[in-house]
């Protein structure tokens, strides 16, 4: 475990990494369903706090494993067994999600015991990985030890949060401090030492794969929404349009994300990795949030929601805007912001604003959902018309190719 070659040709995700990602499918699915039900029942605090804590814990766990594996994956029996421990931790996190949502909705303290326990189990696995790498890689020893120490400090903090039984607001503050500790460790390790030999194209592929996993919640939401619409009105032209539009939405989200030449840019400009990597936390949450919005719309159609029309549409429109503008920000950060970035952003905002105005004007929720879902589609059209040549030119300037 001395470190992989960061310039290795043809480096792709391994079968173990793909299997590891499957555990997160379950975690995101549980969080999506729970957040959708809480929001539909107007338990907004439970929906937002529960969604943030549950999705962040899963996403941060995945990010840590992805970067470590990009730099030190040996795929030997020790690596595989420790990865299994981490997967068990993610499964425990998924089991601990319902108590988090239910406890906040009930007005009491956050019942985050199982969630934090699963998180600690998973992070202990990462400590073992970092210590093993530190013992075998002289060049990366300092960085690996900083990663290990920072992770241990963070877990001590999480244990303190676990046993403190703080009120809701104090628990949230304490958990945000824990998040800050978690985020600080990698920055220190990578900037104050020689860093780790992560592979730019490999890590870009890994993030792309988790984006697909999070977008999968949108696909599940489309099926739930379509099923609810069929149950109410049967198979009609409106139902077909709704199904086509919402499925096209998730496809367009993938399309616009995958158009960004991330691997090439990170290979040439490794210093851009932190803002890009950490920024994806918001991007991943937004993708899962689209699934939540579609679940809320399905519950509304089934008359299981107590929300007004505008909130139903907003539950989908807001995460769509965050995701689309996040992609604009990511591409702008990697390639440089210009007038085209502004055009894309305005196209997204205008589409969603039109949907909300139509909803407030009294149009059917289904109609305005279809309009809102066009935001990433409009973004794809603009990008295909004007963005390809711009990207190629920017990559040539960055890479010198």
N, C-alpha and C positions, 0 to 999 in steps of 0.2 A: 504494500500500500504506500508506494513512494510518490504517487501522483501520475495521472494520465497525461498524454501528450495533448496540449491545447490546440495543436495544429494538425491533429490526426485527420487524414482524409476519410470521408465516408462514415464519420461517427454518427450513429443513430441511437434512438432509444432501445433499450434491451427489453426482452420479454418480461423480466422481473419488474422493470419500471412500469410497463403497461399493466401488469397484474396489480402492482401497488396502487395505480390510479383507480382501479375498480372499487377499492374500498371507499374512495371518496365519492363515488357515484351514490353509494348508500347514504353517506353523511349529508351530502347536499340535498338528496331527495327528502330526507327526514326534515331538515331545516326548512326547505321550501314548503312542504305540506303544513308544518306547524305554524310558520309565519303567515301563510295564506289564511289559515283558519282564524288565527288571532286577529289579523287585520280585518277580516270579513266580519268579525264579531265586535269590531270597534275597540279592541284592546290594543291600542296603538303603542303604548309603552312596552307591553310584552312583545309585540311584533318586532319593534325596532331594536330593543335591547337584546332580546333573544336571538334575533337574526344576526346582529353584529357579533355577539360573543361566540355563537356556534359556528358561523362561517369563518370568522377570523381564525379561530383555533384550528380549524381544518386546513385553511389555506396556508397559514404560517407553517404548520407541520409539513405540508407538501413542499413549500418553498425550500425549507431547510434541507430536506432529503434530496430534492432535485439538484441543488447546487453542490452538495457533498458528493453525490453520485457522479456528477459531471466531472469532478476533479479526482475522485479516488475510487471509483467503482472497480473492484477486483473480481466480483462475482464468484468468490470462493464460498466455502460453506459457512464461515464466520459471518461474512457480509450478508448472506442469505438469511441466516438464523436471526441476526439482529434486525434485519428488515421485517421479518415476520413479527418480531416483538413490536415494532413500530406500527405495523398493520393492525395488531390486536389493540394497541392504544387508540387508533382511529376508530375502531369498532366500538370501543368503550365510550369514546366521545359521542358517537351517534346514539348510543343507549342513554347517555346523560342529557341529551337535548330536551326531551319532553319535560322533565322536572324544571328545567330553567324557564321555559315558556309558561308552564302552569303556575309556578311559584310567583312570577312577576304578575301574571294575570290575576292571581288571587289576592294581590295586594300585600303579600308578605315579603320576607327577605328572599334573595335569590338562592334557590337550591342548586348550587353549582358543584356539589361534591363529586358526583360521578363524572361530570364534564372535566373538572380539573384533574381528577384521578387518571382518566384516560389520557389527558394531555401530558401529565407527568410520566406515565408509562412510556409514551411515545418519545418524549424528550430524553428520558434516561437512555433509550436506545441510541439516540444521536450522540450523547455524551460518550458512550462506549465506542462509537464509530470515530469520533474526533480524537479520543485518547489513543486508539489503535493507530490512526494515521500519524499522530504526533510521535509515537514510538518508532515508527518505521520510515518517516520522511524527514530527514535532517533539514532540508531546505524549507519545508513548510511547518516545521515544528512549532515555532512561535505562534503562527497564525492558528494552527489547530488547537494549541493550548488555550489561546484567547477564546476561541469558539467554545471549548469545553467549559472553561471557567465561567464565561458569560451565561451559558446555558444552565449551569449548576446554580449560579446566583439567582437567575430567573425562577428556577424551580423552587428554591428556598422561599422566594417571595410568594409563589403560588401556594405553597403549603401554608404560609402564614395567612393568606387570604382565605384558604380553605377552613382553617380552624378558628378564624376570628369571629365569624357570624356577625358581620357588620350589617347595618341597615342598607336598604337598596342603593341609595345615592352614594354612600361611602364604598359599597362593594364595587360599583361601577368605576368610581375614581381609582380605587386600588387596582382594579383589573387593567385600567388604562395605563397606570404606572408600570404594571407588569409587561404590558405590550411595548412600552417605551424601552424597558430594559432589554426585551427580546430583539427589538429593532436595532439597538445601539451596538450589540455585540459584533455582528458581522461587519459593521462599518469600521470599528476599531481594528478588527482582525485583518481586513483587506487593505486598509489605508496606512496602518502603522507598521506593517511587516511586508514581506515579499508577496503575501497573498497566497491564493490557491490556484492551481492550474485548471480552472474550469474551461470548458470548450464552448465557444460562442455559438456555433451552429447547433450543437447538441442542446444547449440550454434554451435556445430559441425554439427548437422543436418541442422540448418538454413543456414550455409555456403554451405553445400552440395546442398541444394535446390536452392540457388541463382546461384551456379555453373551450375545446370541444366538449369536454366532460360537463363544464358548467352550462354550456349552451344546450346540453341534453336535457336540462331541467326545463328549458323553454319548450322543447319538443314534447316532453311529458305534459307540460301545461297546455300545449295546443290540443293534445288528445283529450285532456280533461275538459277543456273549453268546448271542443267539438262535440264530445259526448253529452255535455249538459245542453247544448243547443239542439241536438237531435232529440233528446228526451223531451224538450219543450215544444219544438215546432216540427220535428221530423226532418227528413231529408228534403230540403228546399234549395232554391237557388241562393238564398241568403246564407244558408248553412255552408254550401260549397264555397262561396266567396270568402266567408269567414275562415274556413279551414285552409284555403289556398293562401290567403293573405298572411295569416299568422305563421304558417309553416315557412312561407317565403321570408318572413321576418328573421327567423333564426338562421336560415340559410344565408341571408344577406349579411347578418352580423358576422358569421364565419368568413364570408367572402371578403368583407372590407378589412377584417383583422388580418387575414392571411396574405393580403396584398402588400403589407409592410415588409420590406426586406431586412428583417431584424438581424438575422445571423450575419449578413455581410457587414452591417454597420457595427455590431458589437465586436466582430473580429478585428475591425480597423480601429475602433474607439472603445476599448474596454472600460474606460473611465465612466462611460454612460450607463454602466450596468446597474448601479444602485437605484437611481431615479426610475429607470425602466422597470427593474425587478420589483421594487416596492410599490410603484404605481399600479402594478397589476393587481395588487390586493383590492383596490377599488374596482378595477375592471372585472375581476372575477366575481366580486360581490354583486356588481350590477348585472352581470350575465345571469347569475342565480336569481337575482331580484326580478328579472323578466319572467322567469318561471313562476315566482310568487304572484306577480300581477295577473298572469293568465289563470292561476288557480283561484284568485280572488274573483275574477270575472266569471269563472265557471260556477263558483258558489253563489254569485249574484243571480245567474240565470236559473239556478236550482232553488232560488228563494231561501238560501241559507246565509245571506249577508244582510246586515242592517245598515249598509252604507248608502249614501245618495249616489246618483249617477256620476258626478264629477270625481268623487273619490275612487270609484271603481276604475274609471279611465286613467286617473292619475297614478294609480298603483302600477299600471303598466307603462305609462308614458314617462314617468320619472326615471326608472332604471334604464329605459331605452335611451333617453337623453344622456344619462351618465355614461353608458357604455359607448355610444357613438362619439360623444365629445371626448371621452377618454382615448379612443382610437385616434382621433384628430390630434390630441395633445401628445400621444405617444409618437405618432409619425412626425409631428412637428419637432419634437425634442430630438429624435434620431436624425432627421434629415434637414431640419431647419424650418422655421415658420415663415410663411409668406402669404400672399393674397389668396392663394388656393385654399390654405387652411381656414381662412376666414369664410370663404364661400361655402366650404363643406359644413362648417359649424352653423352658419346662418340657415343653410338648407334644412339641417336637422331641427333646429329650434323653430323655424317657420312651420314645418310639417306638424310637429307636436303641438305648437300653439294653435294651429288651425283646428286640430282635433279637439282641443279643450274648448275653444270658442264654439265649435259646432255642438259640443255636448251641452254647454251652458245655454245655447240657443234652443235646446229642446230636442235635438236629434236623438235617435235610439242609441243606446250604449253600444250595441254591436256595430253600428255604422261608424261611430267615433273611434272604436277600438281598431277597426280596419284602417281608418285614416292614420291613427297614431302609429300603427305597425308599419306604415310605409316609410318611416324615417330612415332606417338603414338601407331600404331599397333606393330611396332618393340619393342617399350618400354613395351607393354603388354606381348609380347611373352617372353622377357627376364625376366620380373617380375614373370610371372607364372612359369617359369622354375627354378628360383633361389631365388626369393624374399619372398615367403610365410613363409618358415621356419625361415628366418632371422627376419622378422617382429614379429613373435610369440615369438622368443627368446628375442628380444629387449623389447617388451611389458612386458614380465615376469620380466625382470631385472628392468624396470622402476616402475612397479606397485607392485613388490614383490609377485605377484600371483604365 
